[in-house]
Amino acid sequence: MEPVIATELNPALTPVSFLLGTWRGEGEGQYPSIKPFRYREEIRFTHNGKPFLIYTQRTEAIDTGQPMHGEAGYLRLVGEGRVEFVIAQPIGYAEIAPGRVHGRRVDVEPARVGRTPTAKPVDPIRRSVWVEGETVRYGLKMAMEGVAATRHLTGSFRRSD
C-alpha cells in the first residue's frame, strides 16, 4: 500500500472545496446523431496543496463494464468567483474553459476547443457541475457538425470516499 501524504488545502480553493472527493454514479447520453445510452461514471476532484483541483473522469458501459470514455484536467480559481477548467480528452480534444462558481455550482464554457487533425469538429462544450445535498450533478451541452449546442450528457453521483 502506498503511503498517503496529507496536504493542506490551498485557501484559494475554498470556493470549490465542495467538489473534493471521489464521486460515483450513473449518467445518460443523447445527441441528434446517436442512439441514447446509459453509463456508470467516476469523477475525482483531488488537490496537492497548490491552487487548483486535479480532475479525472472515467465511464464504463452499465451492461458490460467496458470502458467508454475518460478525461483529465485541472480546475483553477482565478479571482472573485472566476474559474478556468482545462480538460484533455483522448479523442483528440483539449478544452480551455473559463467560467464562474456560484455557491455550490460551477458553470464553464470553452473559450477555445483545440483538436487534433483527426478529431471530429466540436464547437462549444458547456459544462455545469453542482451539488444538491449529498449528490453531485452535471450537465454537458455540445455543438458539433452543424448541430447547435444541445444536451449531450447528464449524470448524478454520490460521494464514495
DSSP file with accessible surface (Angstrom, degrees, kcal/mol):
  #  RESIDUE AA STRUCTURE BP1 BP2  ACC     N-H-->O    O-->H-N    N-H-->O    O-->H-N    TCO  KAPPA ALPHA  PHI   PSI    X-CA   Y-CA   Z-CA
    1    1 A M              0   0  237      0, 0.0     0, 0.0     0, 0.0     0, 0.0   0.000 360.0 360.0 360.0 134.9    0.0    0.0    0.0
    2    2 A E        -     0   0  169      1,-0.1     2,-0.1     0, 0.0     0, 0.0  -0.502 360.0-110.0 -76.3 142.3    1.3    3.4   -0.9
    3    3 A P        -     0   0  115      0, 0.0     2,-0.5     0, 0.0    -1,-0.1  -0.431  27.7-133.4 -69.0 146.1    1.8    6.0    1.9
    4    4 A V        -     0   0  139     -2,-0.1     2,-0.7     2,-0.0     0, 0.0  -0.899  12.1-150.8-101.5 127.0   -0.7    8.9    1.8
    5    5 A I        -     0   0  143     -2,-0.5     2,-0.4     2,-0.0     0, 0.0  -0.885  14.0-136.8-100.6 115.9    0.8   12.3    2.3
    6    6 A A        -     0   0   99     -2,-0.7     2,-0.4    42,-0.0    42,-0.0  -0.597  23.9-172.8 -73.2 128.1   -1.6   14.7    3.9
    7    7 A T        -     0   0   60     -2,-0.4    42,-0.2    40,-0.1     2,-0.1  -0.992  24.1-119.7-125.6 131.6   -1.5   18.1    2.2
    8    8 A E        -     0   0  173     -2,-0.4     2,-0.2    40,-0.1    40,-0.0  -0.436  35.6-105.1 -70.3 139.9   -3.3   21.1    3.5
    9    9 A L        -     0   0   49     -2,-0.1    -1,-0.1     1,-0.1     5,-0.1  -0.441  34.2-114.4 -66.2 130.4   -5.9   22.6    1.1
   10   10 A N    >   -     0   0   41     40,-0.4     3,-2.4    -2,-0.2     4,-0.2  -0.509  22.4-129.5 -63.0 129.8   -4.8   25.8   -0.5
   11   11 A P  G >  S+     0   0  101      0, 0.0     3,-1.7     0, 0.0    -1,-0.1   0.794 104.5  69.6 -57.0 -26.1   -7.1   28.6    0.8
   12   12 A A  G 3  S+     0   0   45      1,-0.3    67,-0.1     2,-0.1     4,-0.1   0.755  93.4  59.6 -62.6 -21.3   -7.7   29.8   -2.8
   13   13 A L  G X> S+     0   0    0     -3,-2.4     3,-1.8     1,-0.2     4,-0.7   0.490  71.2 102.5 -88.5  -1.5   -9.7   26.5   -3.3
   14   14 A T  G X4 S+     0   0   86     -3,-1.7     3,-1.2     1,-0.3     4,-0.3   0.885  75.5  58.1 -51.1 -42.8  -12.2   27.1   -0.6
   15   15 A P  G 34 S+     0   0   62      0, 0.0    -1,-0.3     0, 0.0     3,-0.1   0.757 118.1  31.8 -62.9 -22.0  -15.0   28.2   -3.1
   16   16 A V  G X4 S+     0   0    0     -3,-1.8     3,-2.1     1,-0.1     4,-0.3   0.280  84.1 107.8-116.1  11.5  -14.8   24.9   -4.9
   17   17 A S  G X<  +     0   0   45     -3,-1.2     3,-1.5    -4,-0.7    -1,-0.1   0.757  65.0  75.9 -63.0 -20.3  -13.9   22.6   -2.0
   18   18 A F  G 3  S+     0   0   20     -4,-0.3    -1,-0.3     1,-0.3    -2,-0.1   0.720  90.7  57.7 -62.8 -18.8  -17.4   21.2   -2.1
   19   19 A L  G <  S+     0   0    1     -3,-2.1    26,-0.3   110,-0.0    -1,-0.3   0.672  78.7 118.5 -84.8 -16.2  -16.3   19.2   -5.2
   20   20 A L    <   +     0   0   36     -3,-1.5     2,-0.2    -4,-0.3    26,-0.2  -0.201  53.9  44.5 -58.2 137.0  -13.4   17.4   -3.4
   21   21 A G  E    S-A   45   0A   9     24,-2.8    24,-2.4     2,-0.1     2,-0.5  -0.692  91.4 -60.9 128.4-178.9  -13.6   13.6   -3.3
   22   22 A T  E     -A   44   0A  12     -2,-0.2   138,-3.3    22,-0.2   139,-0.7  -0.936  47.9-167.8-106.0 127.6  -14.5   10.6   -5.4
   23   23 A W  E     -AB  43 159A   2     20,-3.4    20,-2.8    -2,-0.5     2,-0.4  -0.959   4.5-174.7-120.8 131.2  -18.0   10.6   -6.8
   24   24 A R  E     +AB  42 158A 108    134,-2.6   134,-2.8    -2,-0.4     2,-0.3  -0.967  25.3 105.0-128.2 145.2  -19.7    7.6   -8.4
   25   25 A G  E     -AB  41 157A  22     16,-2.1    16,-2.7    -2,-0.4     2,-0.3  -0.929  56.2 -70.1-179.5-155.2  -23.0    7.2  -10.2
   26   26 A E  E     -AB  40 156A  81    130,-1.2   130,-2.0    -2,-0.3     2,-0.3  -0.891  34.2-177.9-128.2 156.9  -24.8    6.9  -13.5
   27   27 A G  E     -AB  39 155A   2     12,-2.5    12,-2.2    -2,-0.3     2,-0.3  -0.878  14.9-138.0-142.7 174.0  -25.4    9.1  -16.4
   28   28 A E  E     -AB  38 154A  74    126,-2.5   126,-2.0    -2,-0.3     2,-0.3  -0.986  12.8-157.0-138.8 149.3  -27.2    9.1  -19.7
   29   29 A G  E     +AB  37 153A   3      8,-2.9     8,-2.2    -2,-0.3     2,-0.3  -0.921  14.9 163.8-126.4 152.9  -26.2   10.5  -23.1
   30   30 A Q  E     +     0   0A  69    122,-2.3     5,-0.1    -2,-0.3     3,-0.1  -0.970   3.0 166.9-157.8 158.6  -28.0   11.6  -26.1
   31   31 A Y  E >   -A   34   0A  16      3,-0.6     3,-2.0    -2,-0.3   121,-0.1  -0.891  48.3-105.3-169.9 150.4  -27.4   13.6  -29.3
   32   32 A P  T 3  S+     0   0   94      0, 0.0    -1,-0.0     0, 0.0   120,-0.0   0.808 118.8  47.4 -55.5 -27.2  -29.3   14.0  -32.5
   33   33 A S  T 3  S+     0   0   87      2,-0.1     2,-0.3    -3,-0.1    -3,-0.0   0.398 110.3  54.2 -97.7   4.1  -26.8   11.8  -34.4
   34   34 A I  E <  S-A   31   0A  76     -3,-2.0    -3,-0.6     3,-0.0     3,-0.1  -0.914  84.5-100.7-136.0 164.0  -26.6    8.9  -31.9
   35   35 A K  E     -     0   0A 179     -2,-0.3    -6,-0.1    -5,-0.1    -2,-0.1  -0.619  51.8-101.4 -78.1 135.8  -28.8    6.4  -30.1
   36   36 A P  E     -     0   0A  91      0, 0.0     2,-0.3     0, 0.0    -6,-0.2  -0.222  48.9-176.4 -56.2 150.0  -29.4    7.4  -26.4
   37   37 A F  E     -A   29   0A  61     -8,-2.2    -8,-2.9    -3,-0.1     2,-0.3  -0.956  21.0-141.0-147.6 162.2  -27.2    5.5  -23.9
   38   38 A R  E     +A   28   0A 122     -2,-0.3    24,-0.6   -10,-0.2     2,-0.3  -0.890  23.8 172.4-122.8 157.5  -26.6    5.0  -20.2
   39   39 A Y  E     -AC  27  61A   4    -12,-2.2   -12,-2.5    -2,-0.3     2,-0.3  -0.981  32.1-114.4-157.8 161.6  -23.3    4.5  -18.3
   40   40 A R  E     -AC  26  60A  87     20,-2.7    20,-2.2    -2,-0.3     2,-0.3  -0.811  38.6-170.2 -96.3 150.5  -21.6    4.3  -15.0
   41   41 A E  E     -AC  25  59A  10    -16,-2.7   -16,-2.1    -2,-0.3     2,-0.4  -0.987  21.4-160.5-146.4 148.8  -19.1    7.1  -14.1
   42   42 A E  E     -AC  24  58A  13     16,-2.4    16,-2.0    -2,-0.3     2,-0.4  -1.000  12.2-174.2-127.3 130.0  -16.5    8.0  -11.6
   43   43 A I  E     -AC  23  57A   9    -20,-2.8   -20,-3.4    -2,-0.4     2,-0.4  -0.983   4.1-167.7-121.6 135.8  -15.4   11.6  -11.1
   44   44 A R  E     -AC  22  56A  96     12,-2.7    12,-1.9    -2,-0.4     2,-0.5  -0.991  11.3-175.1-127.0 133.4  -12.5   12.6   -8.8
   45   45 A F  E     +AC  21  55A   4    -24,-2.4   -24,-2.8    -2,-0.4     2,-0.2  -0.992  24.0 157.0-121.0 116.2  -11.5   16.0   -7.6
   46   46 A T  E     - C   0  54A  62      8,-2.4     8,-3.1    -2,-0.5     2,-0.3  -0.715  23.1-149.1-126.6-180.0   -8.3   16.0   -5.6
   47   47 A H        -     0   0   52     -2,-0.2     6,-0.1     6,-0.2   -40,-0.1  -0.966  16.8-155.9-148.8 164.3   -5.6   18.5   -4.7
   48   48 A N        -     0   0   70      4,-0.5   -40,-0.1    -2,-0.3     5,-0.1   0.100  66.3 -86.3-128.1  19.9   -1.9   18.6   -4.0
   49   49 A G  S    S+     0   0   22      1,-0.4   -41,-0.1   -42,-0.2    -2,-0.0   0.250  98.2 111.2  94.0 -12.3   -1.8   21.8   -1.9
   50   50 A K  S    S-     0   0  121      2,-0.2     2,-1.9   -40,-0.1   -40,-0.4  -0.451  87.8 -90.8 -89.6 169.5   -1.4   24.1   -5.0
   51   51 A P  S    S+     0   0   63      0, 0.0    26,-0.9     0, 0.0     2,-0.3  -0.171  98.5  70.0 -82.7  49.5   -4.2   26.5   -6.0
   52   52 A F  E    S- D   0  76A  44     -2,-1.9    -4,-0.5    24,-0.2     2,-0.4  -0.987  74.2-122.5-153.5 154.4   -6.0   24.1   -8.4
   53   53 A L  E     - D   0  75A   0     22,-2.8    22,-2.2    -2,-0.3     2,-0.5  -0.802  24.4-132.4 -94.2 144.1   -8.1   21.0   -8.2
   54   54 A I  E     -CD  46  74A  42     -8,-3.1    -8,-2.4    -2,-0.4     2,-0.4  -0.854  26.1-160.4 -96.3 128.0   -7.0   17.9  -10.1
   55   55 A Y  E     +CD  45  73A  10     18,-3.0    18,-2.5    -2,-0.5     2,-0.3  -0.924  17.2 169.0-117.5 131.3   -9.8   16.3  -12.1
   56   56 A T  E     -CD  44  72A  59    -12,-1.9   -12,-2.7    -2,-0.4     2,-0.3  -0.989   6.3-178.9-135.8 148.9  -10.2   12.8  -13.6
   57   57 A Q  E     +CD  43  71A  13     14,-2.3    14,-2.0    -2,-0.3     2,-0.3  -0.997   4.1 173.5-145.5 141.9  -13.2   11.2  -15.1
   58   58 A R  E     -CD  42  70A 123    -16,-2.0   -16,-2.4    -2,-0.3     2,-0.3  -0.988   8.6-164.0-149.4 147.5  -13.9    7.7  -16.5
   59   59 A T  E     -CD  41  69A  10     10,-2.7     9,-2.5    -2,-0.3    10,-0.7  -0.899   3.1-171.3-127.7 159.4  -17.0    6.0  -17.7
   60   60 A E  E     -CD  40  67A  49    -20,-2.2   -20,-2.7    -2,-0.3     2,-0.2  -0.982  35.7 -92.7-146.1 156.1  -18.0    2.4  -18.4
   61   61 A A  E  >  -C   39   0A  15      5,-2.7     4,-2.1    -2,-0.3   -22,-0.2  -0.474  28.8-140.4 -68.1 135.6  -20.9    0.6  -20.0
   62   62 A I  T  4 S+     0   0   53    -24,-0.6    -1,-0.1     1,-0.2   -23,-0.1   0.919  98.5  43.6 -64.2 -42.1  -23.5   -0.5  -17.5
   63   63 A D  T  4 S+     0   0  140      1,-0.2    -1,-0.2     3,-0.0   -24,-0.0   0.850 130.8  18.4 -78.2 -31.5  -24.2   -3.8  -19.1
   64   64 A T  T  4 S-     0   0   86      2,-0.1    -2,-0.2     0, 0.0    -1,-0.2   0.616  87.6-128.3-115.4 -17.9  -20.6   -5.0  -19.9
   65   65 A G     <  +     0   0   28     -4,-2.1    -3,-0.1     1,-0.3     3,-0.1   0.516  55.3 152.6  77.7   3.3  -18.3   -2.9  -17.7
   66   66 A Q        -     0   0  127      1,-0.1    -5,-2.7    -6,-0.1    -1,-0.3  -0.428  53.3-104.1 -66.9 137.5  -16.3   -2.0  -20.9
   67   67 A P  E     +D   60   0A 110      0, 0.0    -7,-0.3     0, 0.0    -1,-0.1  -0.344  41.9 173.6 -59.6 142.6  -14.5    1.4  -20.7
   68   68 A M  E     -     0   0A  86     -9,-2.5     2,-0.3     1,-0.4    -8,-0.2   0.724  54.6 -13.2-117.1 -49.4  -16.2    4.1  -22.7
   69   69 A H  E     -D   59   0A  52    -10,-0.7   -10,-2.7     2,-0.0    -1,-0.4  -0.987  50.7-177.7-154.8 158.3  -14.6    7.5  -22.1
   70   70 A G  E     +D   58   0A  19     -2,-0.3     2,-0.3   -12,-0.2   -12,-0.2  -0.977   3.8 175.3-156.6 156.3  -12.1    9.3  -19.8
   71   71 A E  E     -D   57   0A  16    -14,-2.0   -14,-2.3    -2,-0.3     2,-0.3  -0.972   7.4-163.4-157.2 164.3  -10.7   12.7  -19.4
   72   72 A A  E     +DE  56  88A  45     16,-1.9    16,-3.1    -2,-0.3     2,-0.3  -0.986  23.7 117.1-151.1 155.5   -8.4   14.6  -17.1
   73   73 A G  E     -DE  55  87A   9    -18,-2.5   -18,-3.0    -2,-0.3     2,-0.3  -0.965  46.9 -77.2 176.4-155.5   -7.5   18.2  -16.3
   74   74 A Y  E     -DE  54  86A 114     12,-2.2    12,-2.8    -2,-0.3     2,-0.6  -0.987  16.0-149.3-140.7 141.7   -7.4   21.0  -13.7
   75   75 A L  E     -DE  53  85A   1    -22,-2.2   -22,-2.8    -2,-0.3     2,-0.4  -0.969  25.5-169.1-112.4 115.9   -9.9   23.4  -12.3
   76   76 A R  E     -DE  52  84A 105      8,-3.3     8,-2.3    -2,-0.6     2,-0.5  -0.871  19.6-138.5-110.5 140.0   -8.2   26.7  -11.4
   77   77 A L  E     + E   0  83A  30    -26,-0.9     6,-0.2    -2,-0.4     3,-0.1  -0.839  22.8 176.6 -91.3 129.0   -9.5   29.6   -9.3
   78   78 A V  E     -     0   0A  40      4,-2.4     5,-0.2    -2,-0.5     2,-0.1   0.127  54.4 -52.5-125.1  21.4   -8.5   32.9  -11.0
   79   79 A G  E >  S+ E   0  82A  38      3,-0.6     3,-4.4   -67,-0.1    -1,-0.4  -0.365 101.6   5.2 126.0 155.6  -10.2   35.5   -8.9
   80   80 A E  T 3  S-     0   0  178      1,-0.3     3,-0.1    -2,-0.1    21,-0.0   0.466 131.2 -33.8   0.2  77.5  -13.5   36.6   -7.4
   81   81 A G  T 3  S+     0   0   23      1,-0.2    20,-2.4    19,-0.1     2,-0.3   0.518 108.1 127.3  76.0   4.5  -15.8   33.7   -8.4
   82   82 A R  E <   -EF  79 100A 122     -3,-4.4    -4,-2.4    18,-0.2    -3,-0.6  -0.766  33.6-179.6 -99.3 142.0  -14.0   33.0  -11.7
   83   83 A V  E     -EF  77  99A   1     16,-2.1    16,-2.3    -2,-0.3     2,-0.4  -0.895  19.4-150.9-131.3 161.2  -12.6   29.6  -12.7
   84   84 A E  E     -EF  76  98A  62     -8,-2.3    -8,-3.3    -2,-0.3     2,-0.5  -0.990  10.6-162.2-132.4 126.6  -10.7   28.1  -15.6
   85   85 A F  E     -EF  75  97A   5     12,-2.7    12,-2.8    -2,-0.4     2,-0.5  -0.950   3.5-169.2-110.2 121.3  -11.2   24.4  -16.4
   86   86 A V  E     +EF  74  96A  58    -12,-2.8   -12,-2.2    -2,-0.5     2,-0.4  -0.968  14.2 175.9-112.9 118.7   -8.5   22.8  -18.6
   87   87 A I  E     -EF  73  95A   1      8,-2.1     8,-3.2    -2,-0.5     2,-0.4  -0.986  17.5-161.5-131.6 132.9   -9.5   19.4  -19.8
   88   88 A A  E     -EF  72  94A  56    -16,-3.1   -16,-1.9    -2,-0.4     6,-0.2  -0.921   8.9-164.4-111.2 138.9   -7.8   16.9  -22.2
   89   89 A Q  E >>  - F   0  93A  23      4,-2.9     3,-1.5    -2,-0.4     4,-0.8  -0.961  24.5-132.8-122.3 142.1   -9.8   14.1  -23.9
   90   90 A P  T 34 S+     0   0  105      0, 0.0   -19,-0.1     0, 0.0    -1,-0.1   0.602  99.6  74.7 -70.8  -8.0   -8.2   11.1  -25.6
   91   91 A I  T 34 S-     0   0   95      2,-0.1    29,-0.3     1,-0.0    25,-0.1   0.302 126.6 -86.3 -88.2  11.9  -10.5   11.5  -28.6
   92   92 A G  T <4 S+     0   0   13     -3,-1.5    24,-2.0     1,-0.3     2,-0.3   0.651  88.9 118.7 101.9  17.9   -8.4   14.5  -29.7
   93   93 A Y  E  <  -FG  89 115A  19     -4,-0.8    -4,-2.9    22,-0.2     2,-0.4  -0.882  36.0-172.6-116.4 151.7   -9.8   17.5  -27.8
   94   94 A A  E     -FG  88 114A  46     20,-2.4    20,-3.0    -2,-0.3     2,-0.4  -0.985  15.3-156.3-137.3 125.1   -8.4   19.9  -25.3
   95   95 A E  E     -FG  87 113A   0     -8,-3.2    -8,-2.1    -2,-0.4     2,-0.6  -0.872  12.7-169.2-104.0 136.3  -10.8   22.4  -23.7
   96   96 A I  E     +FG  86 112A  86     16,-2.3    15,-2.6    -2,-0.4    16,-1.5  -0.967  24.2 176.9-119.1 105.0   -9.8   25.7  -22.2
   97   97 A A  E     -F   85   0A   0    -12,-2.8   -12,-2.7    -2,-0.6     2,-0.1  -0.884  16.8-166.5-124.9 102.4  -13.0   26.8  -20.4
   98   98 A P  E     +F   84   0A  58      0, 0.0    11,-2.2     0, 0.0     2,-0.3  -0.464  29.6 133.7 -76.9 157.7  -13.4   29.9  -18.3
   99   99 A G  E     -FH  83 108A  17    -16,-2.3   -16,-2.1     9,-0.2     2,-0.3  -0.918  43.1 -85.7-173.2-158.3  -16.4   30.2  -16.1
  100  100 A R  E     -FH  82 107A 109      7,-2.2     7,-2.4    -2,-0.3     2,-0.5  -0.941  14.7-139.7-136.1 152.2  -17.9   31.0  -12.7
  101  101 A V  E     - H   0 106A  15    -20,-2.4     2,-0.5    -2,-0.3     5,-0.2  -0.962  19.9-177.1-110.3 128.7  -18.5   29.4   -9.3
  102  102 A H  E >   - H   0 105A  99      3,-3.1     3,-0.9    -2,-0.5     2,-0.3  -0.941  61.0 -59.2-126.0 104.3  -21.8   30.4   -7.7
  103  103 A G  T 3  S-     0   0   67     -2,-0.5     0, 0.0     1,-0.2     0, 0.0  -0.399 124.6 -10.8  61.0-116.7  -22.3   28.9   -4.3
  104  104 A R  T 3  S+     0   0  118     -2,-0.3    27,-2.2    27,-0.1     2,-0.3  -0.197 122.1  88.2-108.0  40.0  -22.1   25.1   -4.9
  105  105 A R  E <   -HI 102 130A  89     -3,-0.9    -3,-3.1    25,-0.2     2,-0.4  -1.000  52.6-165.2-140.4 137.9  -22.3   25.3   -8.7
  106  106 A V  E     -HI 101 129A   5     23,-3.2    23,-2.6    -2,-0.3     2,-0.4  -0.992   7.8-175.6-123.2 128.6  -19.6   25.7  -11.4
  107  107 A D  E     +HI 100 128A  43     -7,-2.4    -7,-2.2    -2,-0.4     2,-0.3  -0.993   8.7 173.2-123.5 129.6  -20.5   26.7  -15.0
  108  108 A V  E     -HI  99 127A   8     19,-2.7    19,-2.2    -2,-0.4    -9,-0.2  -0.961  16.2-172.4-135.2 153.1  -17.9   26.8  -17.8
  109  109 A E        -     0   0   88    -11,-2.2    17,-0.2    -2,-0.3   -24,-0.0  -0.964  36.6-107.2-143.2 124.8  -17.9   27.4  -21.5
  110  110 A P        -     0   0   17      0, 0.0   -13,-0.3     0, 0.0     3,-0.2  -0.201  16.5-164.2 -58.5 135.6  -14.7   26.9  -23.6
  111  111 A A  S    S+     0   0   80    -15,-2.6     2,-0.3     1,-0.3   -14,-0.2   0.711  87.4  11.2 -79.5 -24.9  -13.1   30.0  -24.9
  112  112 A R  E     -G   96   0A 174    -16,-1.5   -16,-2.3    11,-0.0     2,-0.5  -0.983  58.7-160.5-155.4 138.1  -11.3   27.5  -27.1
  113  113 A V  E     -G   95   0A  33     -2,-0.3     2,-0.3   -18,-0.2   -18,-0.2  -0.976  19.8-160.8-117.2 110.7  -11.5   23.8  -28.1
  114  114 A G  E     -G   94   0A  30    -20,-3.0   -20,-2.4    -2,-0.5     2,-0.3  -0.689  13.1-175.9 -87.2 145.5   -8.3   22.6  -29.5
  115  115 A R  E     -G   93   0A 126     -2,-0.3   -22,-0.2   -22,-0.2   -23,-0.1  -0.995  26.0-114.6-143.2 151.9   -8.4   19.4  -31.6
  116  116 A T    >   -     0   0   61    -24,-2.0     3,-1.4    -2,-0.3   -22,-0.0  -0.334  43.1-100.6 -74.1 164.3   -6.0   17.1  -33.3
  117  117 A P  T 3  S+     0   0  133      0, 0.0    -1,-0.1     0, 0.0   -25,-0.0   0.771 122.9  46.4 -60.0 -23.3   -6.2   16.9  -37.1
  118  118 A T  T 3  S+     0   0  135      2,-0.1     2,-0.1   -26,-0.0   -26,-0.0   0.498  89.1 104.7 -99.4  -2.7   -8.2   13.6  -36.9
  119  119 A A  S <  S-     0   0    9     -3,-1.4   -27,-0.1   -27,-0.2    -4,-0.1  -0.470  79.6-103.1 -77.8 149.8  -10.7   14.7  -34.2
  120  120 A K        -     0   0  126    -29,-0.3     2,-0.8    -2,-0.1    -1,-0.1  -0.375  45.4 -95.3 -66.0 149.7  -14.3   15.4  -35.1
  121  121 A P        +     0   0   49      0, 0.0    24,-1.1     0, 0.0     2,-0.4  -0.560  51.9 175.3 -74.0 108.6  -15.1   19.2  -35.3
  122  122 A V  E     - J   0 144A   7     -2,-0.8    22,-0.2    22,-0.2     3,-0.1  -0.938   9.1-172.7-112.9 135.8  -16.6   20.1  -32.0
  123  123 A D  E     +     0   0A 102     20,-2.6    -1,-0.1    -2,-0.4   -11,-0.0   0.262  58.1   1.2 -98.4-128.4  -17.5   23.7  -31.1
  124  124 A P  E     -     0   0A  37      0, 0.0    19,-1.8     0, 0.0     2,-0.5  -0.259  53.8-167.7 -64.4 142.1  -18.6   24.8  -27.7
  125  125 A I  E     - J   0 142A   4     17,-0.2     2,-0.5    -3,-0.1    17,-0.2  -0.965  11.8-163.7-123.2 106.9  -18.8   22.2  -24.9
  126  126 A R  E     - J   0 141A  88     15,-2.4    15,-2.5    -2,-0.5     2,-0.4  -0.834   7.2-170.1 -96.3 131.0  -20.7   23.8  -22.0
  127  127 A R  E     -IJ 108 140A  20    -19,-2.2   -19,-2.7    -2,-0.5     2,-0.4  -0.954  11.4-175.9-123.7 141.5  -20.4   22.1  -18.6
  128  128 A S  E     -IJ 107 139A  25     11,-2.3    11,-2.1    -2,-0.4     2,-0.4  -0.998   2.5-179.2-132.5 134.5  -22.2   22.6  -15.3
  129  129 A V  E     +IJ 106 138A  20    -23,-2.6   -23,-3.2    -2,-0.4     2,-0.3  -0.999  13.9 161.7-131.6 129.4  -21.4   20.8  -12.1
  130  130 A W  E     -IJ 105 137A  53      7,-2.5     7,-3.1    -2,-0.4     2,-0.5  -0.976  31.7-128.3-147.9 159.1  -23.4   21.4   -8.9
  131  131 A V  E     - J   0 136A  13    -27,-2.2     2,-0.5    -2,-0.3     5,-0.2  -0.940  16.2-176.1-112.6 129.3  -24.1   19.8   -5.6
  132  132 A E  E >   - J   0 135A  94      3,-2.9     3,-2.2    -2,-0.5     2,-0.3  -0.977  68.9 -51.1-121.2 110.6  -27.6   19.3   -4.2
  133  133 A G  T 3  S-     0   0   55     -2,-0.5    -2,-0.0     1,-0.3     0, 0.0  -0.429 124.0 -19.6  62.1-118.0  -27.5   17.9   -0.7
  134  134 A E  T 3  S+     0   0  119     -2,-0.3    25,-0.7    -3,-0.1     2,-0.4   0.169 121.1  93.1-104.6  15.8  -25.1   14.9   -0.9
  135  135 A T  E <   -JK 132 158A  18     -3,-2.2    -3,-2.9    23,-0.1     2,-0.5  -0.930  60.6-150.0-117.3 132.5  -25.4   14.5   -4.7
  136  136 A V  E     -JK 131 157A   1     21,-2.5    21,-2.8    -2,-0.4     2,-0.3  -0.848  21.2-174.3 -93.5 134.8  -23.2   15.9   -7.4
  137  137 A R  E     -JK 130 156A  83     -7,-3.1    -7,-2.5    -2,-0.5     2,-0.3  -0.919   3.2-176.5-124.3 153.3  -25.0   16.5  -10.7
  138  138 A Y  E     -JK 129 155A  21     17,-1.9    17,-1.7    -2,-0.3     2,-0.3  -0.990  11.5-164.8-147.3 158.9  -23.7   17.6  -14.0
  139  139 A G  E     -JK 128 154A  17    -11,-2.1   -11,-2.3    -2,-0.3     2,-0.4  -0.992   5.3-164.6-139.5 144.8  -24.8   18.5  -17.4
  140  140 A L  E     -JK 127 153A  11     13,-2.5    12,-3.0    -2,-0.3    13,-1.8  -0.996   1.2-169.0-133.8 127.1  -22.9   18.9  -20.7
  141  141 A K  E     -JK 126 151A 109    -15,-2.5   -15,-2.4    -2,-0.4     2,-0.3  -0.922  11.8-172.7-111.9 145.1  -24.1   20.6  -23.8
  142  142 A M  E     -JK 125 150A  23      8,-2.4     8,-1.8    -2,-0.4     2,-0.4  -0.990  17.2-154.5-140.9 144.2  -22.2   20.2  -27.1
  143  143 A A  E     +     0   0A   7    -19,-1.8   -20,-2.6    -2,-0.3     2,-0.3  -0.947  28.0 160.1-114.4 140.0  -22.3   21.7  -30.6
  144  144 A M  E >   -JK 122 147A  18      3,-1.4     3,-2.0    -2,-0.4   -22,-0.2  -0.956  52.3  -7.9-162.5 137.4  -20.9   19.6  -33.5
  145  145 A E  T 3  S-     0   0  118    -24,-1.1     3,-0.1    -2,-0.3   -23,-0.1   0.858 131.3 -35.9  44.2  56.3  -21.0   19.4  -37.3
  146  146 A G  T 3  S+     0   0   87      1,-0.2     2,-0.5    -3,-0.0    -1,-0.3   0.489 110.2 120.1  82.2   0.8  -23.9   21.8  -37.9
  147  147 A V  E <   - K   0 144A  45     -3,-2.0    -3,-1.4     3,-0.0    -1,-0.2  -0.888  62.3-128.3-100.2 123.9  -25.8   20.9  -34.7
  148  148 A A  E     -     0   0A  81     -2,-0.5    -6,-0.2    -5,-0.2    -4,-0.1  -0.207  50.0 -65.3 -62.5 162.1  -26.3   23.8  -32.3
  149  149 A A  E    S+     0   0A  33     -6,-0.1     2,-0.3    -8,-0.1    -6,-0.3  -0.277  72.6 164.1 -53.2 122.1  -25.4   23.3  -28.6
  150  150 A T  E     - K   0 142A  49     -8,-1.8    -8,-2.4    -3,-0.1    -3,-0.0  -0.954  45.8 -76.0-141.0 158.3  -27.7   20.7  -27.3
  151  151 A R  E     + K   0 141A  92     -2,-0.3   -10,-0.3   -10,-0.2     3,-0.1  -0.322  51.1 159.7 -58.5 130.5  -27.8   18.4  -24.2
  152  152 A H  E     +     0   0A  31    -12,-3.0  -122,-2.3     1,-0.4     2,-0.4   0.695  59.1  19.3-118.0 -47.4  -25.4   15.5  -24.6
  153  153 A L  E     +BK  29 140A  27    -13,-1.8   -13,-2.5  -124,-0.2    -1,-0.4  -0.977  51.8 172.4-133.3 144.2  -24.7   14.2  -21.1
  154  154 A T  E     +BK  28 139A  35   -126,-2.0  -126,-2.5    -2,-0.4     2,-0.3  -0.980  14.1 161.1-140.9 150.4  -26.4   14.3  -17.6
  155  155 A G  E     -BK  27 138A  12    -17,-1.7   -17,-1.9    -2,-0.3     2,-0.3  -0.992  25.3-148.4-161.5 162.7  -25.5   12.5  -14.5
  156  156 A S  E     -BK  26 137A  47   -130,-2.0  -130,-1.2    -2,-0.3     2,-0.3  -0.996  20.2-174.0-140.7 143.7  -25.7   12.3  -10.7
  157  157 A F  E     -BK  25 136A   1    -21,-2.8   -21,-2.5    -2,-0.3     2,-0.4  -0.964  17.0-144.1-140.3 150.8  -23.2   10.9   -8.3
  158  158 A R  E     -BK  24 135A 140   -134,-2.8  -134,-2.6    -2,-0.3   -23,-0.1  -0.891  37.7-100.2-113.9 146.1  -22.7   10.1   -4.6
  159  159 A R  E     -B   23   0A  99    -25,-0.7  -136,-0.3    -2,-0.4  -138,-0.1  -0.418  34.0-175.3 -63.5 134.8  -19.5   10.6   -2.7
  160  160 A S              0   0   53   -138,-3.3  -137,-0.1    -2,-0.1    -1,-0.1   0.356 360.0 360.0-115.4   1.7  -17.8    7.2   -2.4
  161  161 A D              0   0  120   -139,-0.7    -2,-0.0     0, 0.0     0, 0.0  -0.788 360.0 360.0-125.2 360.0  -14.8    8.2   -0.2
